[in-house]
Amino acid sequence: MNTRKRLTLSLVIVFSSALLAVVSALRMVAPAVLDGLDTLGPGLAERVLPDAVCAAIGLAAGLSGVVIGLLSRRASSSPMLRSAAIVVTAVTIPLTPGGMIPVAGYTFAMVVIVGVVVLAALLVRRHLWWGLAAIAVLVGILTWAVVRLHGAELAGTFLASLVTILPGALLAAAHLILVVALIAWVLAGSGERRGVTASWVLRHRTPITIVAACCALPYTVARASWLTPWPLLAPSDVNLADLPMVLLTGLSLGAAMLAGGVLTLGLILPWGRRFPRWMGGLGGRAVPVPLAVVPASIVAALFTVGGADLVLSVLDGEIGDGSLAQILELALVFPFWLWGPLLGLAAWGYVMDRRDASVPDQFTRPETASSEPVVTRRS
C-alpha cells in the first residue's frame, strides 16, 4: 500500500471513528438530540444490552478508533495496534443499526438500473448497432414498467421513504465503513506474510466465490416466478396482476439480487481483472483493485450484520409466524448470514491473487523477462 492510500485509509478510520464517538456521547448525555437518527431498527447489541451500556461501548470504540487512525501511518506493523483494531472491529459490528438490508436492496435496485444504462452507452461506443439494440430493449422494458406497473410512482415512493430514513442509513453506513477500513488496514499491515487461514482462502477462493454467488439464486428464482402462474413467496390471498407496484417491487429486488450474484462472480472471472473489450473507452484496461474490493467489502459487512439481524428477527417472531418451517424457508431464501462472510473471504482472496499477479518472479533473469530479443555483442 502506497503512502497516499495509507493516508486515505487513516483519514477514513479517524473520521468514521470520531462520528461513532460523538453519536455515542450524545446518546449518553443528550439522547433527545438524536431522535431523528432512530429511523432504522436496533442493532444486535441493543437487542441484549441497555442503551446506556451500548452508548458507553460505542464511545470507547470510537475513541479507540481515532487513536488507531492517528497512529496507523507510523505504526502499521505494530502487532498490538493491529490487535486493537481487530477488537474495535468486533465491537463495532454489533453496534451497527439494524434494518439495513431492505434499504440496501431498494437502493441497489435503483443503482442497477443506472448501471445497465451506462453499460449500454459503453457498448454503443464500441459496437454501435449492438449498443442501439440494447438501448431499444431497455427503453421497451422501462416503458412497460412505467406504463403497466406504475414504475414512476414506485420510484417516487421509494425516494420519499429514503429521505425519511436517510439519517439512520448514513449512521449505519459510517459503522460499516469503519469496519471495512479497519479490516483493510490490518490486512495491509500484514504485508506478504500469510498465515494458515490466508493461504487456505487463497487456495479455495474459487469455490468460496461460487458458493457466495449462488446465495443469490433462491431469492432470484422466487421473484422470477412472479412472472409465471406459480409465484413463490407471494401473498396467497391476492392476485399479483391486480397489484402492479408489488409485482414491480419484487421483480426489481430480484434483478438487484441477480446482479449482486453476477458481480460476486467477477471476483474470479477474467472481466473482474480487466474490463471487457466491448466496453468502449475502458475495454482491455486493468480493473483497479479498490473498485472491486471496496464495494464487495462494504456489502460483505452489511450482509453479515444484516443477516444476523434478520435471523434474530425471525427467531424472535418479528418476521413470519415463528414456525420451524418458515424459519428454514426465510433462512434459505435470504441467506445473507452466509453470503456476507463468504463474500468477505472472496474479496480477501481476490486481493491476494491480484497482489501475487503484480509481483514479478524474483527468479526471472532481467534479460529474459523482456519481450525484446537479447542481442549480445561479440568482442
Buried (B, 14 or more C-beta within 10 A) or exposed (E): BEEEEBEBBBBBBBBBBBBBBEBBBBBBEEEEEBEEBEBBBBBBBBBEBEEEEBBBBBBBBBBBBBBBBBBBBEBBEBEEBBEBBEBBBEBBBBBBBBBBBBBBBBBBBBEBBEEBBEBBBBBBBBBEEEBEBBBEEBEEEBEEBBEEBBBEEBBEBBEEBBEEBEBBBEBBBBBBBBBBBBBBBBBBBBEEEEEEEBEBBBEBBEEBBBBBBBBBBBBBBBBBBBEEEEBBBBEEEEEBEEBBEBBBBBBBBBBBBBBBBEBBBBBBEEBBBBBBEBBBEBBEEEBEBEEBBBEBBBBBBBBBBBBBBBBBBBEEEEBBEEEEEEBEBBBEBBBBBBBBBBBBBBBBBBBBBBEEEEEEEEEEEEEEEEEEEEEEEEE
